[in-house]
């Protein structure tokens, strides 16, 4: 794993100094909830990205379908690998008309010590979808599936950031198949793709919406998907489990609220989201368009899922030597 460890020192230098937040619980939160006329949704990434797209699609559908009378205001607060936006939301303690999207950085940035708040400092709202990753190789690669990788005993993969889902999947495959895996971090998905097509790495774990065009035009071949079921867009590509490797990992899409929000408020907005997810518009404009898997969790179930995800990233970072 020497390739990974060489990147750890550089990653540690990326720490961002953000003032500490004192989260003092509020008392006397009203039991009855009346939704406000507007809801502010904080997106911690730039406009046009995956988190921004899913947020705007969902809130547009809520408005268009008449599910809520509230006006949804999307606010992109970027910086610090999510820390800036999440710190802002945590300051809005008890604000029952504010949501924030969650992504990988929701868990990893605090674990790296680069955020004054952790996932425990928020009120779980709802998970709305999950993205399976497509494991792909270059079209002329000799790799035909997980068995050929296991037989070779080694795999070289690329990732955007060493603490990311593609790196976690690679580590899981290393453990499950008893092989040696080296992971090379790149600045972006485009660089990973270029490295794969140039023969510099063996495999790439890509988001379906980004990697499917390259598979369809023949530049890549899909050999596995990381979810617990096949993708409709790739019905002939088996899951990792179907190939005898018990690895399942997806990117979770969802929302949280500030701390000290009443159960009634969280339940109300979760119900609004659930109704939106049941519409034909949501299936057509998000699930089918981006080839993602539907998922809805709220309350204690969503909280338990966040615990599990945090444990996964903690284990990965310990393997990398980032945590003791």
C-alpha positions as CSV (number, residue, x, y, z in Angstrom):
1,X,0.0,0.0,0.0
2,X,3.0,2.3,-0.4
3,X,1.3,4.3,-3.2
4,X,-1.4,5.4,-0.7
5,X,0.9,6.2,2.2
6,X,2.9,8.6,0.1
7,X,-0.2,10.7,-0.4
8,X,-1.1,10.9,3.3
9,X,1.3,13.6,4.3
10,X,0.1,15.9,1.5
11,X,-3.5,15.3,2.5
12,X,-2.8,16.2,6.1
13,X,-1.5,19.6,5.0
14,X,-5.0,20.5,3.6
15,X,-6.4,21.1,7.0
16,X,-8.5,24.2,7.2
17,X,-8.6,26.4,10.3
18,X,-12.3,27.1,11.2
19,X,-13.4,28.6,14.5
20,X,-14.8,26.1,16.9
21,X,-18.5,26.1,17.5
22,X,-20.1,25.8,20.9
23,X,-23.3,23.8,20.5
24,X,-25.4,24.7,23.5
25,X,-28.8,22.9,23.5
26,X,-31.9,25.1,23.4
27,X,-34.7,24.5,25.7
28,X,-38.4,24.9,25.2
29,X,-38.7,23.8,21.6
30,X,-42.4,23.8,20.6
31,X,-44.0,20.4,20.2
32,X,-46.3,21.6,17.5
33,X,-44.7,22.5,14.1
34,X,-45.9,25.0,11.6
35,X,-43.8,25.1,8.5
36,X,-42.5,28.5,7.5
37,X,-43.1,30.2,4.1
38,X,-39.6,29.4,2.9
39,X,-37.0,26.7,3.5
40,X,-33.3,27.3,3.0
41,X,-31.4,24.4,1.6
42,X,-27.6,24.6,2.0
43,X,-25.6,22.8,-0.7
44,X,-21.9,22.4,0.3
45,X,-20.7,22.0,-3.3
46,X,-20.7,24.2,-6.4
47,X,-23.7,24.7,-8.7
48,X,-24.0,22.1,-11.3
49,X,-22.5,19.2,-9.3
50,X,-24.2,16.1,-8.2
51,X,-25.4,17.4,-4.8
52,X,-26.6,20.6,-6.4
53,X,-28.5,18.8,-9.1
54,X,-30.3,16.3,-6.8
55,X,-31.2,19.2,-4.4
56,X,-32.7,21.4,-7.2
57,X,-34.5,18.5,-8.8
58,X,-36.1,17.4,-5.6
59,X,-37.2,20.9,-4.5
60,X,-38.5,21.7,-7.9
61,X,-40.7,18.6,-7.8
62,X,-42.0,19.4,-4.3
63,X,-43.1,22.8,-5.6
64,X,-44.4,21.7,-9.0
65,X,-46.4,18.8,-7.5
66,X,-47.9,21.1,-4.8
67,X,-46.6,18.9,-2.0
68,X,-45.6,21.9,0.1
69,X,-46.5,25.6,-0.1
70,X,-43.0,26.6,1.1
71,X,-40.6,28.4,-1.2
72,X,-37.3,26.5,-1.4
73,X,-34.1,28.7,-1.5
74,X,-31.0,26.9,-2.6
75,X,-27.8,28.4,-1.2
76,X,-24.4,27.1,-2.3
77,X,-21.9,27.5,0.6
78,X,-18.7,25.9,-0.6
79,X,-15.2,25.6,0.8
80,X,-13.3,23.4,3.3
81,X,-14.5,20.2,1.7
82,X,-18.0,20.9,3.1
83,X,-16.8,22.3,6.4
84,X,-17.9,25.9,5.7
85,X,-21.5,24.9,4.8
86,X,-21.9,22.4,7.6
87,X,-20.5,24.8,10.2
88,X,-23.0,27.4,9.0
89,X,-26.0,25.0,9.4
90,X,-24.8,23.9,12.8
91,X,-24.9,27.5,14.0
92,X,-28.6,27.7,13.1
93,X,-29.5,25.6,16.1
94,X,-33.3,24.9,16.2
95,X,-33.9,26.3,12.7
96,X,-36.8,24.1,11.6
97,X,-36.9,25.5,8.0
98,X,-33.3,24.7,7.0
99,X,-31.9,21.6,5.3
100,X,-28.4,20.7,4.2
101,X,-27.3,18.1,1.7
102,X,-24.9,15.3,2.7
103,X,-22.1,13.7,0.7
104,X,-18.9,11.8,1.4
105,X,-17.3,14.9,2.9
106,X,-20.1,15.1,5.5
107,X,-18.3,12.2,7.2
108,X,-14.7,12.4,6.0
109,X,-13.9,16.1,6.7
110,X,-14.6,15.9,10.4
111,X,-12.7,12.6,10.7
112,X,-9.7,14.4,9.2
113,X,-10.0,17.1,11.9
114,X,-10.9,19.8,9.4
115,X,-14.3,20.6,10.7
116,X,-15.6,22.0,14.0
117,X,-18.7,19.8,13.7
118,X,-19.4,16.1,13.0
119,X,-22.4,14.2,11.6
120,X,-23.6,13.8,15.2
121,X,-24.2,17.5,15.5
122,X,-27.2,17.4,13.0
123,X,-30.8,16.2,13.0
124,X,-31.2,13.4,10.5
125,X,-33.9,14.3,7.9
126,X,-34.0,11.7,5.1
127,X,-31.9,9.6,2.7
128,X,-33.4,10.0,-0.8
129,X,-31.2,7.8,-3.2
130,X,-28.0,6.0,-3.5
131,X,-25.5,5.8,-6.4
132,X,-23.9,2.5,-7.2
133,X,-20.4,2.7,-8.7
134,X,-19.6,1.1,-12.0
135,X,-16.3,-0.8,-12.0
136,X,-14.8,-0.3,-15.5
137,X,-11.7,-1.2,-17.5
138,X,-10.3,0.0,-20.8
139,X,-11.8,-1.7,-23.8
140,X,-8.6,-3.6,-24.6
141,X,-7.9,-4.6,-21.0
142,X,-7.4,-8.4,-20.4
143,X,-9.6,-8.0,-17.2
144,X,-13.0,-9.7,-17.8
145,X,-14.3,-9.7,-14.2
146,X,-13.4,-10.0,-10.6
147,X,-12.1,-13.5,-11.0
148,X,-9.4,-12.4,-13.4
149,X,-8.3,-9.7,-10.9
150,X,-8.2,-12.3,-8.2
151,X,-6.1,-14.6,-10.3
152,X,-3.7,-11.8,-11.0
153,X,-3.4,-11.1,-7.3
154,X,-3.0,-7.3,-7.9
155,X,-5.1,-4.3,-8.9
156,X,-4.1,-0.7,-9.6
157,X,-7.1,1.7,-9.4
158,X,-7.6,5.5,-9.4
159,X,-9.6,7.8,-7.1
160,X,-10.4,11.4,-6.8
161,X,-9.1,12.0,-3.3
162,X,-7.6,9.3,-1.2
163,X,-10.5,9.4,1.3
164,X,-13.4,8.7,-1.1
165,X,-15.8,5.9,-2.1
166,X,-13.6,4.5,-4.9
167,X,-10.8,4.1,-2.5
168,X,-13.0,2.5,0.0
169,X,-14.4,0.0,-2.6
170,X,-10.8,-0.8,-3.6
171,X,-9.9,-1.5,0.0
172,X,-12.9,-3.7,0.4
173,X,-12.0,-5.7,-2.7
174,X,-8.5,-6.1,-1.4
175,X,-9.7,-7.6,1.9
176,X,-12.5,-9.8,0.3
177,X,-10.3,-11.2,-2.5
178,X,-7.0,-11.4,-0.7
179,X,-5.2,-9.4,-3.3
180,X,-2.8,-6.4,-3.3
181,X,-4.3,-3.1,-4.3
182,X,-2.6,0.1,-5.0
183,X,-4.6,3.3,-5.3
184,X,-3.5,6.4,-7.1
185,X,-5.3,9.7,-6.2
186,X,-6.1,12.2,-9.0
187,X,-7.5,15.8,-8.9
188,X,-10.7,14.8,-10.7
189,X,-12.7,12.1,-12.4
190,X,-11.5,13.3,-15.8
191,X,-7.9,12.5,-14.8
192,X,-8.9,9.1,-13.5
193,X,-10.6,8.3,-16.8
194,X,-7.6,9.6,-18.8
195,X,-5.3,7.3,-16.8
196,X,-7.5,4.3,-17.4
197,X,-7.8,4.9,-21.1
198,X,-4.0,5.5,-21.3
199,X,-3.2,2.2,-19.6
200,X,-1.8,3.7,-16.4
201,X,-4.3,2.1,-14.0
202,X,-6.3,-1.1,-14.3
203,X,-9.8,-0.1,-13.1
204,X,-12.0,2.9,-12.4
205,X,-15.0,3.1,-10.1
206,X,-17.2,5.7,-11.8
207,X,-20.6,7.3,-11.2
208,X,-23.1,5.9,-13.7
209,X,-24.1,9.2,-15.1
210,X,-20.5,10.1,-15.9
211,X,-19.2,6.7,-17.0
212,X,-22.1,5.3,-19.0
213,X,-21.4,7.3,-22.2
214,X,-17.8,6.0,-22.3
215,X,-19.1,2.5,-21.9
216,X,-21.8,2.9,-24.6
217,X,-19.3,4.3,-27.1
218,X,-16.9,1.4,-26.5
219,X,-14.0,3.2,-24.9
220,X,-14.6,1.3,-21.6
221,X,-16.1,-2.0,-20.5
222,X,-18.1,-2.4,-17.3
223,X,-17.2,-5.5,-15.3
224,X,-19.1,-5.0,-12.1
225,X,-21.4,-2.7,-10.1
226,X,-21.0,-1.9,-6.4
227,X,-24.7,-2.0,-5.4
228,X,-26.8,-4.9,-4.2
229,X,-28.6,-5.2,-7.5
230,X,-27.9,-4.6,-11.2
231,X,-28.4,-1.3,-12.9
232,X,-31.3,-1.0,-15.4
233,X,-28.9,0.7,-17.7
234,X,-26.4,-2.2,-17.5
235,X,-28.6,-5.3,-17.2
236,X,-25.8,-7.6,-18.3
237,X,-23.2,-6.4,-15.8
238,X,-23.3,-8.4,-12.5
239,X,-22.9,-7.0,-9.1
240,X,-19.7,-7.8,-7.1
241,X,-21.8,-10.1,-4.9
242,X,-23.0,-12.0,-7.9
243,X,-19.3,-12.6,-8.7
244,X,-18.7,-14.2,-5.3
245,X,-17.2,-11.1,-3.7
246,X,-19.3,-9.8,-0.7
247,X,-18.7,-6.1,-1.3
248,X,-21.6,-3.5,-1.5
249,X,-21.0,0.2,-1.3
250,X,-23.0,3.1,-2.7
251,X,-22.9,6.9,-2.4
252,X,-25.7,8.1,-0.1
253,X,-27.8,11.1,-1.1
254,X,-29.8,12.8,1.6
255,X,-30.4,15.7,3.9
256,X,-29.9,16.7,7.5
257,X,-31.2,19.7,9.5
258,X,-29.6,21.8,12.2
259,X,-29.2,20.5,15.8
260,X,-32.1,20.7,18.3
261,X,-34.8,20.6,15.7
262,X,-38.1,19.1,17.0
263,X,-39.2,15.6,16.0
264,X,-42.4,17.1,14.6
265,X,-40.5,19.4,12.2
266,X,-38.2,16.6,11.0
267,X,-41.1,14.2,10.5
268,X,-43.1,16.9,8.6
269,X,-40.3,17.5,6.1
270,X,-39.4,13.8,5.8
271,X,-43.1,13.2,4.8
272,X,-42.8,16.0,2.2
273,X,-39.7,14.4,0.8
274,X,-41.2,10.9,0.8
275,X,-44.2,12.1,-1.2
276,X,-41.9,13.7,-3.7
277,X,-39.9,10.5,-4.1
278,X,-43.2,8.7,-5.0
279,X,-43.9,10.9,-8.0
280,X,-43.4,10.0,-11.6
281,X,-41.4,13.2,-12.1
282,X,-38.8,12.1,-9.5
283,X,-38.4,8.7,-11.2
284,X,-38.1,10.2,-14.7
285,X,-36.0,13.3,-13.9
286,X,-33.6,11.8,-11.4
287,X,-33.7,8.0,-10.8
288,X,-33.9,7.1,-14.5
289,X,-32.0,10.0,-15.9
290,X,-28.9,9.5,-13.6
291,X,-29.2,5.7,-13.2
292,X,-29.3,5.8,-9.5
293,X,-31.1,3.5,-7.0
294,X,-34.2,4.7,-5.1
295,X,-33.9,4.8,-1.4
296,X,-35.8,6.4,1.4
297,X,-34.8,6.4,5.1
298,X,-35.9,8.8,7.8
299,X,-35.7,9.1,11.6
300,X,-33.9,6.4,13.5
301,X,-33.3,4.3,10.4
302,X,-31.5,7.2,8.7
303,X,-29.5,7.9,11.9
304,X,-28.4,4.2,12.0
305,X,-27.4,4.4,8.3
306,X,-25.2,7.5,9.0
307,X,-23.6,5.6,11.9
308,X,-22.7,2.8,9.6
309,X,-21.3,5.1,6.9
310,X,-19.2,6.9,9.4
311,X,-17.8,3.6,10.7
312,X,-16.9,2.7,7.1
313,X,-14.9,5.9,6.5
314,X,-13.3,5.6,10.0
315,X,-12.0,2.1,9.1
316,X,-10.7,3.3,5.8
317,X,-8.8,6.2,7.3
318,X,-7.3,4.0,9.9
319,X,-6.0,1.7,7.2
320,X,-4.4,4.7,5.5
321,X,-2.7,5.7,8.7
322,X,-4.8,8.9,8.9
323,X,-6.3,7.9,12.2
324,X,-4.9,6.1,15.2
